[in-house]
Amino acid sequence: MPPEALAFWLRAPGVGEIRPVRLPEAGADEVLVRTLHSAVSRGTETLVFRGGVPESQYATMRAPFQEGDFPGPVKYGYLSVGVVEEGAAALRGRTVFCLHPHQTAYVVPSASVVVVPEGVPAARAVLAGTVETAVNALWDAAPLVGDRIAVVGAGMVGCCVARLLARIPGVRVTLVDLDPSRAEVAAALGVGFALPPDAPDGLDLVVHTSATSAGLQLSLDLLGPEGTVTDLSWYGDADVRLSLGGAFHSGRLSIRASQVGTVSPARNGRRTTADRLALALDLLRDPAFDALLTGTSRFEELPDVMARLADGSLPALCHTLTYGDEADACSA
């Protein structure tokens, strides 16, 4: 392994670049990972890319192996899958997931990687961090057998939530989005689909992931009496406006925030973040999640890819990046 790797950095809002990174020697409790795939967490990473993190949230929004500070220069990202090339014998040669930024190779503590289970392709395993968010959301939302539920916002997180909800007996799930092409993804996930005007109402629970005021308002409007919106959206520096003069008070409706930075209070006495991530990887044995993998580029193309994802000119649900031999195989 050469002494340098390459990493994606946000030089300034709206401007990304590839930089060389000097790799340290792997210590006794560390591993050297060569990256196979990473993925762009579109909602959060494009918000970071455009400089939309509020100053009050700079510390809260730090990724586990982030370097630099918001709004930039900063190295940011957290969906990476690679092969351990140096470290503990039990890990050498194993495919692992790590909450690491986009980088061709990296050295991290052994405890920071989780082995990808047999039956989970490396390319699909990049979704582990997103499925982990969905697991935490379901612990927060506590859906019940037979519930009628909508997921408003068919992005990466919304689709992962919808798939997990669909596996609960008797639950009827509708994925709601402005983009009619998401109907095909919903079908692959085994859930219903509706455009906002056609979404069912009188629901027991709505999970909101669109990161828009209109989406949150629609989520409230779809609830039945005493229903709850579990909001996973990260709005950054955007203002959120709601009309609460309708059924919000008379219907005793609730909005509850869910955030993956800590384990849900419903499980934090019995589960660790490592337990939660291992569960997410195990759930990725389900091939239905492949419907979320809708675009691939080489790592070297990431500065342009991120700009196009941020301005909407590159449509993608989960855009993945390939590295080294994997990139060569994809372009062959």
C-alpha positions in Angstrom: 0.0 0.0 0.0 1.5 3.4 -1.0 2.0 5.9 1.9 -0.6 8.2 0.4 -4.3 7.8 -0.4 -6.7 10.1 -2.1 -9.7 11.8 -0.4 -12.6 14.0 -1.4 -12.7 17.4 0.3 -15.1 20.2 0.2 -12.7 23.1 -0.4 -15.5 25.7 0.0 -19.3 25.6 -0.4 -20.1 24.3 -3.9 -16.5 23.4 -4.7 -15.1 19.9 -4.2 -11.7 18.5 -5.0 -9.6 15.3 -4.6 -6.6 15.7 -2.3 -3.7 13.4 -1.4 -3.7 12.1 2.2 -0.7 10.8 4.1 -1.7 7.5 5.8 -0.2 6.7 9.2 1.1 3.3 10.2 -1.6 1.0 11.5 -1.2 0.5 15.2 -1.9 -2.5 17.3 -5.6 -1.9 17.6 -6.1 -0.4 14.1 -6.8 -1.6 10.6 -5.8 -0.4 7.2 -8.9 -0.5 4.8 -8.7 -0.3 1.1 -12.0 1.1 -0.2 -14.2 -0.8 -2.6 -17.3 1.4 -2.6 -18.7 4.5 -0.9 -22.1 6.2 -1.3 -23.3 9.8 -1.1 -25.9 10.3 1.6 -27.7 12.7 -0.8 -29.8 14.8 1.6 -27.1 15.5 4.3 -24.1 15.6 2.0 -25.6 17.9 -0.6 -26.6 20.2 2.3 -23.0 20.2 3.5 -21.8 20.7 0.0 -23.8 23.9 -0.5 -22.7 25.2 3.0 -26.1 24.8 4.6 -25.1 23.6 8.0 -26.1 26.2 10.7 -23.2 27.4 12.8 -25.1 26.3 15.9 -25.0 22.7 14.6 -21.3 22.5 13.5 -20.4 20.2 16.4 -23.5 18.1 16.3 -23.1 17.5 12.5 -19.5 16.3 12.7 -19.1 12.8 11.1 -17.0 10.2 12.9 -13.8 10.6 10.9 -14.4 14.2 9.6 -11.4 16.4 9.1 -11.7 20.2 8.8 -14.7 22.3 9.8 -17.9 23.6 8.3 -18.5 25.3 6.0 -15.1 24.2 4.6 -12.5 23.0 3.9 -13.9 19.8 5.3 -13.7 16.1 4.5 -17.2 14.7 5.1 -19.0 11.4 4.5 -20.0 8.2 6.3 -20.9 5.4 3.9 -17.8 3.3 3.1 -17.1 -0.3 2.4 -13.7 -1.8 1.9 -11.3 -4.7 2.5 -9.0 -4.9 5.6 -5.4 -5.2 4.3 -3.6 -4.8 7.6 -4.6 -5.3 11.2 -5.9 -8.1 13.4 -5.7 -11.5 11.8 -9.5 -12.0 12.4 -10.2 -9.0 10.2 -7.5 -9.2 7.4 -9.1 -10.0 4.1 -12.6 -9.3 5.4 -15.0 -6.9 3.8 -16.1 -4.2 6.3 -18.4 -1.2 6.6 -17.1 2.0 8.2 -18.5 5.5 8.8 -15.7 7.1 6.9 -15.5 9.9 4.3 -14.9 9.2 0.7 -11.2 8.1 0.5 -9.3 5.4 -1.4 -7.8 3.9 1.8 -7.7 4.8 5.5 -6.5 3.7 8.9 -9.1 3.5 11.7 -9.5 1.7 15.1 -10.5 -1.9 14.7 -13.6 -1.2 16.7 -14.8 1.3 14.1 -15.3 -1.3 11.3 -18.1 -3.9 11.2 -17.7 -7.1 9.1 -20.2 -7.3 6.2 -22.2 -10.6 6.7 -22.2 -13.4 4.1 -25.0 -12.8 1.6 -24.6 -9.0 1.6 -22.8 -7.8 -1.5 -20.2 -5.1 -0.9 -22.0 -2.6 -3.2 -25.3 -3.0 -1.2 -23.5 -2.8 2.1 -22.9 1.0 1.6 -26.6 1.4 2.6 -25.8 0.2 6.2 -25.6 3.7 7.6 -29.0 4.6 6.0 -30.7 1.4 7.1 -29.2 2.1 10.6 -31.0 5.5 10.5 -34.2 3.6 9.5 -33.8 1.1 12.4 -33.5 4.0 14.9 -36.5 5.7 13.4 -38.7 2.6 13.8 -37.5 2.3 17.4 -38.6 5.9 17.9 -41.9 5.6 16.0 -42.9 2.2 17.5 -45.3 1.1 14.7 -47.8 -1.6 15.6 -49.1 -4.6 13.8 -51.9 -3.6 11.4 -51.0 0.1 11.3 -51.8 2.3 8.3 -48.6 4.3 7.6 -47.3 6.7 5.1 -43.6 7.6 4.4 -43.5 11.1 3.0 -40.3 11.6 0.9 -38.9 8.7 -1.2 -35.2 9.4 -0.8 -32.7 7.0 0.6 -33.9 7.2 4.2 -37.6 7.2 3.3 -37.2 4.1 1.1 -35.2 2.2 3.8 -37.9 3.1 6.3 -40.7 1.9 4.0 -39.0 -1.4 3.4 -38.5 -2.1 7.1 -42.1 -1.1 7.8 -43.4 -3.4 5.0 -41.9 -6.4 6.9 -44.2 -5.9 9.9 -47.3 -8.1 9.7 -50.5 -6.4 8.6 -48.9 -2.9 8.1 -50.1 -1.0 5.1 -47.3 1.3 3.9 -47.7 4.1 1.3 -44.6 5.9 0.0 -45.5 9.5 -1.0 -43.4 11.6 -3.3 -43.6 14.3 -5.9 -41.7 12.2 -8.4 -43.9 9.7 -10.2 -40.9 7.6 -11.1 -40.6 6.6 -7.5 -43.6 4.3 -8.0 -41.3 1.7 -9.6 -39.0 1.8 -6.6 -42.0 1.5 -4.2 -43.1 -1.6 -6.1 -39.7 -3.1 -5.7 -39.8 -2.4 -2.0 -43.2 -4.0 -1.7 -45.1 -0.9 -0.7 -47.8 1.3 -2.2 -47.1 4.6 -3.9 -49.0 7.9 -4.1 -48.4 11.4 -5.3 -49.3 14.0 -2.6 -52.8 14.7 -3.8 -53.7 11.0 -3.8 -52.1 10.0 -0.5 -54.4 8.2 2.0 -55.4 10.1 5.1 -56.7 9.1 8.6 -53.4 7.3 9.2 -52.0 6.0 12.5 -48.4 7.1 11.8 -46.5 9.2 9.2 -42.7 9.1 8.8 -41.5 12.4 7.2 -38.2 12.5 5.3 -38.6 15.1 2.6 -36.8 18.0 4.4 -39.4 20.4 3.2 -42.1 22.5 4.9 -44.7 21.2 2.4 -43.8 17.6 3.2 -44.1 18.1 6.9 -47.4 19.9 6.5 -48.7 17.0 4.3 -47.5 14.5 6.9 -49.7 16.2 9.6 -52.6 16.5 7.2 -52.5 12.7 6.6 -52.9 11.8 10.3 -55.9 10.5 12.0 -56.9 11.7 15.5 -54.0 11.3 18.0 -51.6 10.3 15.3 -47.9 11.0 15.2 -45.5 12.3 12.6 -41.9 11.0 13.2 -39.7 13.5 11.5 -36.3 12.3 10.2 -35.6 15.3 8.0 -32.6 17.5 8.5 -33.5 21.1 7.4 -30.1 22.7 7.9 -30.5 26.5 7.7 -33.9 26.4 5.9 -36.9 27.9 7.6 -39.8 25.6 8.3 -43.4 26.9 8.1 -46.5 25.0 9.2 -50.2 25.8 9.4 -51.4 24.5 12.8 -54.9 26.1 12.7 -56.6 23.0 11.4 -56.8 19.6 13.1 -53.4 19.9 14.9 -54.9 20.8 18.3 -58.4 19.3 18.0 -57.0 16.0 16.7 -54.2 16.0 19.4 -51.6 15.4 16.7 -47.9 15.0 17.5 -44.6 15.7 15.8 -41.6 13.7 17.1 -38.0 14.2 16.0 -35.8 11.1 15.3 -32.0 11.4 15.0 -29.5 8.7 14.5 -26.6 10.3 16.5 -27.7 8.5 19.6 -29.6 5.2 20.1 -33.4 5.7 20.4 -34.5 6.2 24.1 -36.7 3.1 23.5 -33.6 0.9 23.2 -30.6 2.9 24.6 -30.5 0.8 27.8 -30.2 -2.5 25.9 -28.5 -1.6 22.5 -25.3 0.1 21.5 -24.6 1.9 18.3 -22.5 -1.1 17.3 -25.5 -3.4 17.9 -27.6 -1.1 15.8 -25.2 -1.0 12.9 -24.7 -4.8 13.0 -28.5 -5.2 12.8 -28.6 -2.8 9.8 -26.0 -4.9 8.0 -27.9 -8.1 8.7 -31.1 -6.6 7.4 -29.3 -5.8 4.1 -29.4 -9.5 3.2 -32.7 -8.4 1.7 -32.2 -8.0 -2.1 -35.1 -5.5 -2.3 -32.6 -2.8 -1.1 -30.9 -3.0 -4.5 -33.7 -0.9 -5.9 -32.1 2.1 -4.1 -28.8 1.8 -5.9 -29.6 3.9 -9.0 -26.2 5.4 -10.2 -22.5 4.7 -10.1 -19.4 6.8 -10.8 -15.7 6.5 -10.3 -14.3 8.0 -7.1 -12.2 10.5 -9.2 -15.4 11.9 -10.6 -16.9 12.8 -7.2 -16.3 16.6 -7.4 -18.4 16.9 -10.5 -20.9 14.3 -9.3 -21.5 16.1 -6.0 -22.1 19.4 -7.7 -24.6 17.7 -10.0 -26.4 15.9 -7.2 -26.6 19.2 -5.3 -28.1 21.2 -8.2 -30.5 18.4 -9.2 -29.0 17.8 -12.7 -28.0 14.3 -11.7 -31.1 12.3 -10.7 -30.2 9.5 -8.2 -31.6 7.8 -5.2 -28.3 6.4 -3.9 -25.3 7.3 -6.0 -22.4 5.0 -5.3 -18.7 5.4 -6.1 -16.3 2.7 -7.1 -12.5 2.5 -6.4 -9.5 0.9 -7.9 -10.1 -2.6 -9.5 -13.9 -2.2 -8.8 -14.0 1.0 -10.8 -12.0 -0.6 -13.6 -14.5 -3.5 -13.7 -17.5 -1.2 -13.8 -16.0 0.7 -16.7 -15.0 -2.4 -18.7 
